[in-house]
Amino acid sequence: MHHIHRHITAFFVTLASVHVLCSEPPPRPTPTPTPRPTTLAAYARATVLERTGEPIVITGDNLDELGRGARFCVTSEPVSEPLKPVPDTRIDPKLRARWRSKVLAQSQRIARLEARRAAVEAEIDRLERGRLDALTLDRIERAEAKLRLVDTDLRRERTALSRIVREARKQGAQPGWFR
């Protein structure tokens, strides 16, 4: 009896392994290309119009035919309100001069910091091209710390310039005032 049970088990194991080996894997699905959205520009590139000398008239029927298969986009309101033009009033020359001088002074501060940053970068480059001993590595480290301080000052001064321009615009300053 034990002998028969072993033969039956071996038979089913063999049958199962033959089934696994002979069975075909499931067919892989073939990918289909993703359709591209059709635009009016794409349609125009693909379409050749025959010019007969008559003007092209677009009607509701033509538009419906051209629009088949196309996708329409719905736009929303702009993120911010459009700037309203300042009424044509006389501009106070003192106001213009005041804001212009503030912006130019701030721009000069930024220019000096940018020049200082360039000088520090040049110093770091010069030091890195030379012999790299302990003294030089210490100088490079100090120059990099100075560069970080200049970068912090630059960010602060640029923020101040943006604030000055915003305040001036609130009081009616025009973009050309700051050039």
C-alpha positions in Angstrom: 0.0 0.0 0.0 2.8 2.4 0.9 4.4 1.5 -2.4 1.2 2.4 -4.4 0.9 5.7 -2.6 4.4 6.6 -3.6 3.7 5.8 -7.2 0.5 7.9 -7.3 2.4 10.8 -5.7 5.2 10.6 -8.2 2.6 10.4 -11.0 0.9 13.6 -9.9 4.2 15.4 -9.4 5.3 14.4 -12.9 1.9 15.4 -14.3 2.0 18.8 -12.6 5.6 19.5 -13.8 4.7 18.5 -17.4 1.7 20.8 -17.2 3.8 23.7 -15.9 6.5 23.1 -18.6 4.0 22.6 -21.5 1.6 25.3 -20.7 2.2 28.5 -22.6 2.6 31.8 -20.7 -0.3 34.1 -21.0 0.0 36.3 -24.1 1.4 39.8 -23.3 -0.9 42.6 -24.2 0.4 44.7 -27.0 0.7 48.3 -26.1 -1.3 50.8 -28.1 0.1 54.2 -28.8 -1.3 57.0 -26.8 -3.2 59.4 -29.1 -1.8 62.8 -29.2 -4.1 65.7 -28.7 -5.0 67.4 -31.9 -4.6 71.1 -32.1 -5.7 73.5 -34.8 -2.0 74.2 -35.6 -1.4 70.4 -36.2 -4.5 70.3 -38.4 -3.3 73.3 -40.3 0.2 71.7 -40.9 -1.4 68.5 -42.1 -4.0 70.1 -44.4 -3.2 71.5 -47.8 -5.7 74.1 -48.9 -6.5 74.6 -52.6 -6.5 78.2 -53.3 -9.2 79.0 -55.9 -9.0 82.7 -55.4 -12.1 82.7 -53.3 -11.9 83.7 -49.7 -12.2 81.0 -47.1 -15.4 81.3 -45.1 -15.7 79.6 -41.7 -19.2 78.8 -40.8 -20.8 76.9 -37.9 -20.9 73.8 -40.2 -17.2 74.1 -41.1 -16.2 74.7 -37.6 -18.1 71.6 -36.4 -16.4 69.5 -39.0 -12.9 70.8 -38.2 -13.5 70.4 -34.5 -14.3 66.7 -34.6 -11.8 64.8 -32.5 -10.3 68.0 -31.1 -10.0 68.8 -27.5 -11.1 72.2 -26.2 -9.5 73.8 -23.2 -11.3 76.0 -20.7 -9.3 78.8 -19.2 -9.8 80.4 -15.9 -9.3 83.9 -14.6 -5.8 85.2 -14.4 -3.9 84.8 -11.2 -3.7 88.5 -10.5 -5.7 91.4 -11.6 -4.3 93.3 -14.6 -2.6 96.5 -13.8 -4.9 99.4 -14.2 -3.4 102.4 -16.0 -2.7 105.4 -13.8 -4.9 108.2 -14.7 -3.3 110.9 -16.9 -2.4 113.3 -14.1 0.7 115.4 -13.7 3.5 113.5 -12.1 5.1 115.3 -9.3 8.8 115.6 -10.3 9.9 115.6 -6.6 8.2 112.2 -6.1 9.9 110.8 -9.2 13.3 112.2 -8.2 12.9 110.8 -4.6 12.0 107.2 -5.8 14.5 107.3 -8.5 17.3 108.2 -6.1 16.3 105.5 -3.7 16.3 102.8 -6.3 19.6 104.0 -7.8 21.2 104.1 -4.4 20.0 100.6 -3.6 21.2 99.4 -7.1 24.6 100.8 -6.4 24.8 98.9 -3.0 23.9 95.7 -4.9 26.6 96.5 -7.6 29.3 97.0 -4.9 28.3 93.7 -3.2 28.4 91.9 -6.6 31.9 93.3 -7.3 33.0 92.3 -3.8 31.6 88.8 -4.4 33.5 88.6 -7.7 36.8 89.7 -5.9 36.3 87.0 -3.2 35.6 84.3 -5.9 38.8 85.4 -7.8 40.8 85.2 -4.5 39.5 81.6 -3.9 40.3 80.6 -7.5 43.9 82.1 -7.1 44.4 80.3 -3.8 43.1 76.9 -5.2 45.6 77.1 -8.1 48.6 77.5 -5.8 50.2 75.1 -3.4 47.6 73.6 -1.0 49.3 73.6 2.3 47.7 74.2 5.7 48.1 78.0 5.5 46.5 78.1 2.1 43.6 75.8 3.1 43.0 78.1 6.1 42.9 81.2 3.8 40.5 79.4 1.4 38.2 78.5 4.3 38.2 82.2 5.5 37.5 83.4 1.9 34.6 80.9 1.6 33.1 82.2 4.9 33.5 85.8 3.5 31.7 84.7 0.3 28.8 83.3 2.4 28.5 86.6 4.2 28.5 88.6 0.9 25.8 86.2 -0.5 23.7 86.9 2.6 24.1 90.6 2.2 23.3 90.4 -1.5 20.0 88.6 -0.8 19.1 91.2 1.9 19.8 94.1 -0.4 17.9 92.6 -3.4 14.9 92.1 -1.1 15.2 95.7 0.0 15.3 96.8 -3.6 12.1 94.8 -4.4 10.4 96.4 -1.4 11.4 99.9 -2.5 10.1 99.3 -6.0 6.8 97.9 -4.7 6.3 101.0 -2.4 7.1 103.3 -5.3 4.6 101.5 -7.6 1.9 101.9 -4.9 2.5 105.6 -5.0 2.2 105.7 -8.8 5.8 105.2 -10.0 6.2 104.1 -13.6 8.7 101.4 -14.6 10.8 104.0 -16.7 11.5 106.0 -13.5 14.1 103.4 -12.4 16.2 103.2 -15.5 
